[in-house]
């Protein structure tokens, strides 16, 4: 109705067409030109793939995203997942998406042939996920979690578990979930109390509550295979006493038919965003009749879970980056269509007789658009780079190489999860601002992106937890091996950029930034060496902000260098403006974003200790 | 239901009690100890007031806020304002709030006795508004806009207009609105097209659409008095041809009865937040029968409107600060009640046998809480300071003083609107993070504050517009007189703080910061002097970020100095920990926030020009 009224008073105003929600050009530039993913196909594991097969898969994903995922994006928000009469109601597109993922083999895409998979490189899987998540960030989790749960079974389960569950899950018929959180155990998983009691037949009796279970129940999957962490009776306290179980909603009887396994859906959390993605509360074994089957060895559950965690964390970062990408294109289009005000002309006078200009011509709007471009394309580049490292860590012929890329993946994962979540939110905030008051209105898409993205800095370990992981574990692991490997990558990027006069000043800036990071880290490490671990780690979140800023500066320098190379050689795939814009956006990042590390350093090296509670002297009354 | 399930599995978890939504102690500390508002009563205009009468008014506001405003806060969100059968439906508390405001004289509180007001200092009105807005940020606008509209009438209207409208409005019986925005004219008010055609009786025939009209219609006010800007036929183009009209929803017939004035409510914008505050689309004169009455002189409408704008902008900043204050207290309480994880002990080992600690003991959580305290209390201090300057600008005996305080108010207004809006959003984001996954759920209060606050950087001039106002107008006005006056205030605060050894280093930091700002401004001014106004102004938003950061650092130094003085003299009103916490929070601000100005300077002084569109060479494809 409101749109109609706009047209009454302003014929020039057109209803927003939101068809562009991501850039295939940008994706293919990063994959083919920057990361040269085709080279992966020279590795034995990926030898059946080639550039063409990658592109076919990506184009097919784009097609489904256009036709199925994107059209349901707003509907899922307006008709949210909810709990009614003991059942979870979700949008019917959930069933369609599971079917598509199953039919296309995407659920087991990265699994080995032996496990029924396609041995697709993770970097291509990540790229495909990016397309789908840009189209609909609330939908992709259903198949994504099924893939993650199934991956745990095929990686650590025995043959019987694999045979029982994997085929149905990979076909998209049965859904999978990850059940970690309990009301008293969120960030602190060592405190879970869900119990497992040994049955005579080797199975376990499971009992406990799990909350925040994404995709935990709905009518479009025949069965739900929950991967549940629980404590076997008598197990040691803390993380060392946690085991992993397969707990189906319906268990399989001898004759192959399904029967109730005493898994009760107790509710669905109503959320600010991602409203189409159900977030359930499950009760296991209320009637003492819930059976679970151990995956792998006893008390190794959290270790297994964490071997999958890199993937899950990268996917959260990717969902954030994708949500922000879709928001960027929506605000870019609006800025190109919305007239408002006039450019400041020479002398600063406004010419009121002139027609209004399009807002994309105002410097402040351009700054907000370029920020979005810098954040989202930088994030996507980092995520794809991390995914390629994943592939090299499992498929490189050389063991040292595998170890190096494993270390790189380890140190990049908390950054690749956190930067897109935190800066993606800020990016979307800028996109919303471009819409003016309309950005706050539900008739326009930005407010949904703004709500949706907010969960990403909470899912799969909050920003605080990621920052502790980065500074407390990854930076110091193996005597700093991962940090050294990353620094070597950055130095190599600086060298490559330095061969072009236009890029040299920015390469120098990254060199300085890298040195600033090192000095700051050395300062902090003094406290760790003195045994003052709380002080060492107390500002880990600021350290994360600093280091992730530099990681994205590195990605931008790499992209700009490739763009420059392509322009110089003339072997352009896209229009030359595409490559020029890449270089321009790199410069934008180095002017507007990279300088923020100075203030991070100042904070991290400040002598006041203000956030560490001293002998219970509470200043927060 | 979810709360119940928590108690099943975790007896220690208590349902969140949200009764504390603001701090009267903090408010009274700023008013009485820092600003010494009692001194205003020595001015002739305010001589009938005293400290006791101020406190009675504030305590009464707290009482209404506790009993009426706060209980409706969540309800208004869940049962949002909406358009049904040609009518706007709002929560019934809107009627109650209008009645309370009318009965207490709050609508005309700051007006002169001659206009039926109480001659209450603005600083006290602002303080009272803060209390009410902390309780319910979506409710206070109804009476607040009525006050603003009535103020325009009593300030610029003729006696007949005053007599006709002011008494009913001040009594809370008739509501008032401000009608500026049109679909094609948001930030660019010079482009409004609503027309006014002279009638024979001296009234005007009004015709046009107005959108985003807050509080524009509902069943709880007998009549709506719209203050509408429109263009009289033949008026000059641009802002110089805009006149102001009173356009009632129902016009008054000779016999005093009311009749329809052809003002049609065409819809209500559905918003992400402030859902209880209706945002209407009004159509004037669709049947050519809408009468309006000119306020003041022709073509002076925007000038009148802008004389009220300082107040409106400060109120938006205040609503942001108040929303963030309420969010701070909710997250503080949660942090005090939620156990999760353990403190990092000497040696960095976790003791899994120990009970979980309360999250308020984790440095990262303390950082997020202190950030909220620093942002919200700093914002409230700035807003109250600006309001006191308003009082001194109208009531000082000395003309030079009045001018000085007018200049200070002019330069602080865009900052006092923008800092709380932008940093209040970030503050609430940190509050939400403290709740973990629960922060994203509608059963907990943070997500509503997060949604509500987002509009504040759009209302009454976006952050971009405020920044243009600051750098393009206020900083340079009267040859920099306002800037000089502000610098003098800051220098005087530095001197006062410098008398205490503990505060000296921070006073030095503010001195440096002030110098950094000056250097940056001098750099930018070169471009203005060369006539390159677009370059001068292109990063105005970054300049705003820098200058507002320093303004809050100034406020914190002032508060810390007063706290220190009080501790030294022993004349404490509150517990000594209250004053110690103020000093602690000042230090926090200087460690974690003030350093950000370095990166702003680096960006502002960078030689690349990346956001100015060069000869239509579009990099944003």
Interface residues (C-beta under 8 A of the other chain):
Chain A: X1 X2 X5 X6 X8 X9 X10 X12 X13 X181 X182 X183 X184 X185 X186 X187 X188 X190 X191 X193 X208 X209 X211 X212 X237 X238 X239 X266 X267 X269 X270 X271 X272 X273 X279 X281 X283 X332 X335 X339 X340 X341 X342 X343 X344 X345 X346 X347 X348 X350 X352 X353 X356 X360 X361 X362 X363 X364 X365 X366 X367 X369 X370 X373 X425 X429 X432 X433 X436 X437 X439 X440 X441 X442 X443 X447 X450 X451 X454 X455 X457 X458 X462 X463 X464 X467 X468 X472 X528 X531 X532 X533 X534 X537 X538 X539 X540 X541 X542 X577 X578 X580 X581 X584 X585 X587 X588 X590 X591 X592 X595 X596 X597 X598 X599 X602 X603 X606 X608 X610 X611 X612 X613 X618 X619 X620 X621
Chain B: X1 X2 X5 X6 X8 X9 X10 X12 X13 X181 X182 X183 X184 X185 X186 X187 X188 X190 X191 X193 X208 X209 X212 X237 X238 X239 X266 X267 X269 X270 X271 X272 X273 X281 X283 X332 X335 X339 X340 X341 X342 X343 X344 X345 X346 X347 X348 X350 X352 X353 X356 X360 X361 X362 X363 X364 X365 X366 X367 X369 X370 X373 X425 X429 X432 X433 X436 X437 X439 X440 X441 X442 X443 X447 X450 X451 X454 X455 X457 X458 X462 X463 X464 X467 X468 X472 X528 X531 X532 X533 X534 X537 X538 X539 X540 X541 X542 X577 X578 X580 X581 X584 X585 X587 X588 X590 X591 X592 X595 X596 X597 X598 X599 X602 X603 X606 X608 X610 X611 X612 X613 X618 X619 X620 X621
